[in-house]
Amino acid sequence: MRYLKNDELPVILPDWPGNPIEGKEFQYLDRSFRPEWKVVFRMLMTPNPQGKEKKQDQWRPEVFTDTNYLQDKARDWIVWLGHASFLIQLKGIRMITDPVLFDLPFISRKVNIPFQASMLNNIDYVLLSHDHRDHCDEKSLKTVLKHNDPVILTSLRMHSIIGKWIANTPYQEAGWYQIYNTNLNGFKITYLPAQHWCRRGLKDFNWRLWGSFMIEAGDKTIYFGADSAFGNHFKEIGKLFPDIDIAILGIGAYKPEFMMKDNHTSPKEAYDAFKALGAKKMLPMHYGTYDLSNEPISEPYRLIQKYFEETEKQSDLLLPGINEVVPL
């Protein structure tokens, strides 16, 4: 066993040796996971008990058409572009998370952004959490780079995938608990743990690292959870960052449970993660855009509201539509 980190970036945990790696594969700190083909086959061959309900469910996220915010460099805001893609502006710094703006291979978007992707401008940073195709897309990344001059902030060994797409675009790879070099006072982005996995092909399981991001700018702190199952890391992150304003957490792609529980959070698990983080507000993602699993498309949207209503915390839940501005 050896340990890997970026020696050029600071670490927030003094005794953190780096991410454990054996051979080419990054290892898990908590419970291990491997997407066995027999489990995938079981998912494909097992009838969906909600199949009829899923087929009849025609709900879609509301789409907002106003794009004036794209020219606004003064205010702080977040805009959901669908799935795990967010345009975030803090203190005049604009970033985009996991840009996936078009159809995926064999999977069409259920709802599109209401403007040409080429209109995305003034982007300073691109945050890429891991290598899965619904979070790291060649066409989308090339579109963003064509119309912007950003720095890419990503995980260890991601250049092996994106290197051929990004030409001379500057990039930084981080291990968990490492702070990217932004050279901006009061603006900090830290790469943090998640319970997930990586693979683009048949033989490259966990060759690249997966994780999440903490974004700090002035008096605002935003956590982008990326893809993760529920785990102890949420409580740990909440202790490391005790003043999180907004936690962006996934609530979709959780059924069947035997396949998805070790990859993604269900709405209930996302609510529990929100509480473990101690965040002030939650902004759900990873639902309503692509059909990746067995639950009906509206179920995550309905259930996450139910859990907040049961605790009379409705005001702590942010549920924007596609391209709707959330002021910060």
Sequence and secondary structure as in RCSB ss.txt:
>XXXX:A:sequence
MRYLKNDELPVILPDWPGNPIEGKEFQYLDRSFRPEWKVVFRMLMTPNPQGKEKKQDQWRPEVFTDTNYLQDKAR
DWIVWLGHASFLIQLKGIRMITDPVLFDLPFISRKVNIPFQASMLNNIDYVLLSHDHRDHCDEKSLKTVLKHNDP
VILTSLRMHSIIGKWIANTPYQEAGWYQIYNTNLNGFKITYLPAQHWCRRGLKDFNWRLWGSFMIEAGDKTIYFG
ADSAFGNHFKEIGKLFPDIDIAILGIGAYKPEFMMKDNHTSPKEAYDAFKALGAKKMLPMHYGTYDLSNEPISEP
YRLIQKYFEETEKQSDLLLPGINEVVPL
>XXXX:A:secstr
 EEE  TTS BSSTT   EEEETTEE  SSS     HHHHHHHHHS  TTHHHHHH      B    GGGG  SS
 EEEE STT EEEEETTEEEEES   S BTTB  SS  SS GGG     EEE     TTT  HHHHHHHHHT   
EEEEETTTHHHHHHHHTT  EEEE TTEE     TTEEEEEE  S    SSSS TTSS   EEEEEETTEEEEE 
 S  S THHHHHHHHSTT SEEEEE     SHHHHTTT   HHHHHHHHHHHT SEEEEES SSS  SSS TTHH
HHHHHHHHHHTT GGGB    BT EEE 
